[in-house]
Amino acid sequence: MSLSAKREPLAKIHGRYQRAGRPHKSRLLEEFCLNCGCHRKAALRLLNRPLHPSPRKRPGPKPRYQPAVRLPPLKALWLLSDPLCGKLLKAALPHWLEHYEPLASALPAAVRAQLLTLSPAQMDRLLQPVRVRHPRKGLCATKPGTLLRHQVPTRALPDENLPPRQRLGVPQLAALPALDRMENESALHPQPGLSQERQRPLRIPTRRETHGRQLFGHDRFEPPERVALMNDLYRQEWSLLTHHFRPTFKRLKRDQRGSKTGRVYDPGPKTPGQRLLECPALPEATKQPLRAEHAQLNPIRLKKRLETKLRNFFTVLGNRNRESTKA
């Protein structure tokens, strides 16, 4: 007999067993064992414990954040900001929240304060069911071999050789050309007079891999007239959105441990505009236009204009590809 089938006779005999004396308890116990077909010790455990045990209390402190109240605005801002991780979303939330409230319903002061005090780990926990419904493209599963790479040490160049703009971590997006291919760096660069070491060349990044290709992917676009549209989108919406409202981590140092390289990043992510304003080497006359430009921008409107231009771009490109296929 299952436990669910034992509950009805258990409910009838439980109260009588608790009130009965020792001789009567023995008879009630034998009656329950005969009806339910269970062992005497199992019947004793059922009759001696409470009939309806109280629910187990949740260990730890009481939850401070209610997902039903905090999740809707957090989800909307997370989707608008091109789904960021919790650490980057924590840094970007104050910039996006002040422009989100006028467009949506006004948030209560308590909800707004709790959104700003959410930790990155708590944001990830609240957004976990949303991330399942809005998955991003995963990482490539192909990995290079490590047998030879771990045996040959790496000869890295110092970061002091980089220009000041690159050391500051500011993306050069204003003059970013729309290229139809990416440069691939080689892992091995043998040169005469050097020992057998893997050398990574000094390479000034143009952010094509991390910024430009996020919009258009790695495909090649044949029509040359599309280049002007791509450059306009880079210089206007994407450059402003990335410079003012998308925080990034800045690498502080790089440690060489034989063939392995350890990197240490700034614990507080910031936008490139914030790093420019906090740079002591930048004159105040240069910072004033940056503050004025930031005050006039709205990241939500920039994102909508960006999506509209991308939709029009790929619609025209798709129509042209269909026409070329028919021809």
C-alpha positions as CSV (number, residue, x, y, z in Angstrom):
1,M,0.0,0.0,0.0
2,S,1.3,3.4,-1.0
3,L,1.8,6.3,1.5
4,S,-1.1,8.2,-0.1
5,A,-3.4,5.3,0.4
6,K,-2.3,5.1,4.1
7,R,-3.2,8.7,4.8
8,E,-7.0,8.1,5.2
9,P,-6.8,5.4,7.9
10,L,-3.8,7.3,9.4
11,A,-6.0,10.4,9.8
12,K,-8.8,8.4,11.5
13,I,-6.6,6.6,14.0
14,H,-3.9,9.3,14.7
15,G,-6.0,11.3,17.2
16,R,-7.2,8.2,19.0
17,Y,-3.7,6.8,19.3
18,Q,-2.4,10.1,20.8
19,R,-5.1,10.1,23.5
20,A,-5.1,6.4,24.3
21,G,-3.2,4.7,27.1
22,R,-0.5,2.1,26.7
23,P,-2.8,-1.0,26.4
24,H,-5.1,0.7,23.9
25,K,-2.2,2.0,21.9
26,S,-0.9,-1.5,21.4
27,R,-4.3,-2.7,20.0
28,L,-4.6,0.4,17.8
29,L,-1.1,-0.2,16.5
30,E,-1.9,-3.8,15.6
31,E,-5.1,-2.7,13.9
32,F,-3.2,-0.1,11.8
33,C,-0.6,-2.7,10.8
34,L,-3.2,-5.2,9.8
35,N,-5.2,-2.7,7.7
36,C,-2.2,-1.0,6.0
37,G,0.1,-4.0,5.8
38,C,3.1,-2.1,7.2
39,H,5.8,-3.0,9.7
40,R,5.3,-2.2,13.3
41,K,8.2,0.2,13.5
42,A,7.1,2.1,10.4
43,A,3.6,2.4,11.9
44,L,5.1,3.8,15.1
45,R,7.0,6.4,13.2
46,L,3.8,7.5,11.4
47,L,1.6,7.6,14.5
48,N,4.2,9.4,16.8
49,R,5.0,12.3,14.5
50,P,2.6,15.2,13.7
51,L,-0.1,14.5,11.2
52,H,0.5,17.6,9.2
53,P,4.2,18.6,9.6
54,S,4.9,22.3,9.3
55,P,6.7,23.3,6.1
56,R,10.5,23.6,6.4
57,K,11.7,27.1,6.8
58,R,14.0,28.5,4.1
59,P,17.5,28.8,5.4
60,G,19.3,32.1,5.3
61,P,18.0,35.7,5.4
62,K,14.6,36.7,4.0
63,P,14.6,37.7,0.3
64,R,14.8,41.4,-0.1
65,Y,13.9,41.6,-3.8
66,Q,10.6,40.5,-5.3
67,P,11.1,39.1,-8.8
68,A,7.5,40.0,-9.9
69,V,8.2,43.7,-9.2
70,R,11.9,44.1,-10.1
71,L,12.1,41.8,-13.1
72,P,9.9,43.7,-15.7
73,P,12.0,46.9,-15.7
74,L,15.3,45.0,-15.3
75,K,14.3,42.7,-18.3
76,A,13.4,45.6,-20.5
77,L,16.7,47.4,-19.8
78,W,18.7,44.2,-20.2
79,L,17.2,43.6,-23.7
80,L,17.7,47.2,-24.7
81,S,21.3,47.2,-23.7
82,D,22.2,44.2,-26.0
83,P,22.1,41.5,-23.3
84,L,25.1,42.3,-21.0
85,C,26.4,40.2,-18.2
86,G,25.6,41.1,-14.6
87,K,28.8,43.1,-14.0
88,L,28.5,45.2,-17.1
89,L,24.7,45.7,-16.6
90,K,25.4,46.9,-13.0
91,A,27.6,49.7,-14.4
92,A,25.3,50.5,-17.3
93,L,22.0,50.5,-15.3
94,P,22.2,54.1,-14.0
95,H,22.8,55.5,-17.5
96,W,19.9,53.6,-19.0
97,L,17.4,53.9,-16.1
98,E,17.2,57.7,-16.2
99,H,16.1,57.5,-19.9
100,Y,13.8,54.5,-19.4
101,E,11.6,56.1,-16.8
102,P,10.2,59.0,-19.0
103,L,9.3,56.5,-21.7
104,A,7.7,53.8,-19.5
105,S,5.5,54.2,-16.4
106,A,7.2,56.0,-13.5
107,L,8.9,53.6,-11.2
108,P,8.2,53.9,-7.4
109,A,11.1,55.3,-5.5
110,A,11.6,52.1,-3.5
111,V,11.8,50.0,-6.7
112,R,14.2,52.4,-8.3
113,A,16.5,52.4,-5.3
114,Q,16.5,48.6,-5.1
115,L,17.3,48.3,-8.9
116,L,20.3,50.5,-8.4
117,T,21.5,48.5,-5.3
118,L,21.2,45.1,-7.0
119,S,24.4,43.2,-7.1
120,P,25.7,41.6,-10.3
121,A,25.1,38.1,-9.0
122,Q,21.5,39.0,-8.0
123,M,20.9,40.5,-11.5
124,D,22.1,37.2,-13.1
125,R,19.8,35.2,-10.8
126,L,16.8,37.4,-11.6
127,L,17.5,37.2,-15.3
128,Q,18.2,33.5,-15.5
129,P,14.7,32.5,-16.8
130,V,14.9,35.4,-19.3
131,R,18.3,34.3,-20.6
132,V,16.8,30.8,-21.4
133,R,14.1,32.4,-23.6
134,H,16.6,34.8,-25.3
135,P,19.8,32.8,-25.8
136,R,22.8,34.3,-27.5
137,K,25.1,32.6,-30.0
138,G,27.4,30.2,-28.1
139,L,31.1,30.0,-28.2
140,C,32.9,27.9,-30.8
141,A,33.7,24.4,-29.5
142,T,36.8,24.1,-31.7
143,K,39.9,24.6,-29.6
144,P,43.6,24.6,-30.8
145,G,46.0,22.0,-29.6
146,T,47.9,22.7,-26.4
147,L,50.6,20.1,-26.5
148,L,53.2,22.4,-28.3
149,R,51.8,25.7,-27.0
150,H,52.4,24.8,-23.4
151,Q,56.0,23.7,-24.0
152,V,57.0,26.9,-25.9
153,P,57.0,30.1,-23.7
154,T,55.4,33.3,-25.0
155,R,57.4,36.4,-25.7
156,A,54.9,39.3,-25.3
157,L,55.6,43.0,-25.9
158,P,55.0,45.5,-23.2
159,D,51.9,47.6,-23.1
160,E,53.9,50.8,-22.7
161,N,54.5,50.8,-26.4
162,L,50.8,51.4,-27.2
163,P,49.6,54.9,-28.0
164,P,48.0,56.8,-25.2
165,R,44.6,56.5,-26.8
166,Q,44.8,52.7,-26.9
167,R,46.2,52.5,-23.3
168,L,43.1,54.5,-22.3
169,G,40.8,51.9,-23.8
170,V,38.9,54.2,-26.1
171,P,37.5,52.6,-29.2
172,Q,38.3,54.3,-32.5
173,L,34.8,54.1,-34.0
174,A,34.5,57.5,-35.6
175,A,36.8,56.6,-38.5
176,L,36.1,52.9,-38.6
177,P,35.9,51.7,-42.2
178,A,33.4,49.1,-43.3
179,L,35.8,46.3,-44.5
180,D,34.7,43.2,-46.2
181,R,37.1,41.0,-44.5
182,M,39.0,40.7,-41.2
183,E,42.8,40.5,-40.6
184,N,43.9,37.3,-39.1
185,E,47.1,37.3,-37.0
186,S,49.4,34.4,-37.0
187,A,50.2,32.5,-33.8
188,L,53.9,32.0,-34.8
189,H,56.1,34.8,-36.1
190,P,59.6,33.4,-36.5
191,Q,62.3,36.1,-37.0
192,P,66.1,35.7,-37.4
193,G,68.1,36.3,-34.2
194,L,65.3,35.3,-31.8
195,S,65.1,32.3,-29.6
196,Q,62.4,29.6,-30.0
197,E,59.6,31.6,-28.5
198,R,56.1,32.2,-29.6
199,Q,55.8,36.0,-30.2
200,R,52.6,38.0,-30.3
201,P,53.1,41.1,-32.5
202,L,52.4,44.6,-31.3
203,R,49.0,45.1,-32.8
204,I,46.9,48.3,-32.4
205,P,43.2,47.1,-32.3
206,T,40.7,48.9,-34.4
207,R,37.8,47.2,-32.6
208,R,36.5,45.6,-35.8
209,E,36.3,42.3,-34.1
210,T,34.5,43.4,-30.9
211,H,32.4,46.3,-32.2
212,G,32.0,46.5,-36.0
213,R,31.3,42.8,-36.6
214,Q,28.6,42.7,-33.9
215,L,26.4,44.6,-36.3
216,F,27.0,43.0,-39.7
217,G,28.6,39.7,-38.9
218,H,31.5,38.2,-40.9
219,D,29.8,38.0,-44.3
220,R,31.1,39.8,-47.4
221,F,28.8,42.3,-48.9
222,E,29.2,42.7,-52.7
223,P,27.3,45.9,-53.5
224,P,29.8,48.8,-53.0
225,E,27.0,51.3,-52.4
226,R,26.4,49.6,-49.0
227,V,29.7,50.9,-47.7
228,A,28.4,54.4,-47.2
229,L,25.4,53.1,-45.2
230,M,27.6,51.0,-43.0
231,N,30.1,53.8,-42.4
232,D,27.2,56.2,-41.5
233,L,25.8,53.7,-39.0
234,Y,29.3,53.2,-37.5
235,R,29.9,56.9,-37.1
236,Q,26.5,57.9,-35.8
237,E,24.4,55.5,-33.7
238,W,26.8,52.7,-33.0
239,S,29.7,54.9,-32.1
240,L,27.7,57.1,-29.8
241,L,26.0,54.1,-28.1
242,T,29.3,52.3,-27.6
243,H,31.2,55.4,-26.4
244,H,28.7,56.7,-23.9
245,F,26.5,53.8,-22.7
246,R,28.3,50.5,-23.0
247,P,30.8,49.9,-20.2
248,T,33.8,47.7,-20.7
249,F,36.6,46.1,-18.7
250,K,40.0,47.6,-19.0
251,R,43.0,45.4,-18.6
252,L,45.4,46.5,-15.9
253,K,48.3,44.1,-16.3
254,R,49.4,40.9,-17.9
255,D,51.5,38.3,-16.1
256,Q,53.6,35.8,-18.0
257,R,53.9,32.4,-16.3
258,G,55.9,30.3,-18.7
259,S,53.7,29.5,-21.6
260,K,50.5,30.9,-19.9
261,T,49.4,34.4,-19.8
262,G,47.3,35.8,-16.8
263,R,45.4,39.0,-17.3
264,V,44.1,41.3,-14.5
265,Y,41.2,43.6,-15.3
266,D,39.8,46.7,-13.6
267,P,37.1,45.5,-11.2
268,G,34.9,48.5,-12.0
269,P,33.8,48.5,-15.6
270,K,33.3,52.0,-17.2
271,T,32.3,53.5,-20.5
272,P,35.0,54.9,-22.8
273,G,33.5,58.4,-22.2
274,Q,33.9,58.0,-18.4
275,R,37.5,57.1,-18.8
276,L,38.1,60.1,-20.9
277,L,36.5,62.4,-18.4
278,E,38.5,60.9,-15.5
279,C,41.8,61.1,-17.4
280,P,44.0,63.7,-15.7
281,A,46.0,64.2,-18.9
282,L,43.0,65.4,-20.9
283,P,42.4,69.2,-20.7
284,E,39.2,70.6,-19.4
285,A,38.4,72.3,-22.7
286,T,38.2,68.9,-24.3
287,K,36.0,67.4,-21.6
288,Q,33.3,70.1,-21.8
289,P,32.1,69.1,-25.3
290,L,32.0,65.4,-24.2
291,R,29.8,66.3,-21.2
292,A,27.5,68.4,-23.4
293,E,27.2,65.6,-26.0
294,H,26.5,63.0,-23.3
295,A,23.7,65.2,-21.8
296,Q,21.9,65.4,-25.2
297,L,22.0,61.6,-26.0
298,N,19.3,59.1,-25.2
299,P,20.4,55.5,-25.4
300,I,16.9,54.1,-26.0
301,R,16.3,56.3,-29.0
302,L,19.8,55.5,-30.3
303,K,19.1,51.8,-30.0
304,K,15.8,52.2,-31.9
305,R,17.4,54.2,-34.7
306,L,20.1,51.6,-34.9
307,E,17.7,48.7,-35.2
308,T,15.7,50.6,-37.9
309,K,18.8,51.3,-40.0
310,L,19.9,47.7,-39.7
311,R,16.5,46.4,-40.7
312,N,16.4,48.6,-43.8
313,F,20.0,47.6,-44.7
314,F,19.4,43.9,-44.6
315,T,16.0,44.3,-46.3
316,V,17.5,46.1,-49.3
317,L,20.4,43.6,-49.3
318,G,18.0,40.6,-49.3
319,N,15.9,42.1,-52.2
320,R,19.1,42.6,-54.2
321,N,20.3,39.0,-53.5
322,R,16.9,37.7,-54.7
323,E,17.0,39.7,-57.9
324,S,20.5,38.4,-58.6
325,T,19.4,34.9,-58.0
326,K,16.5,35.2,-60.5
327,A,18.7,36.7,-63.1
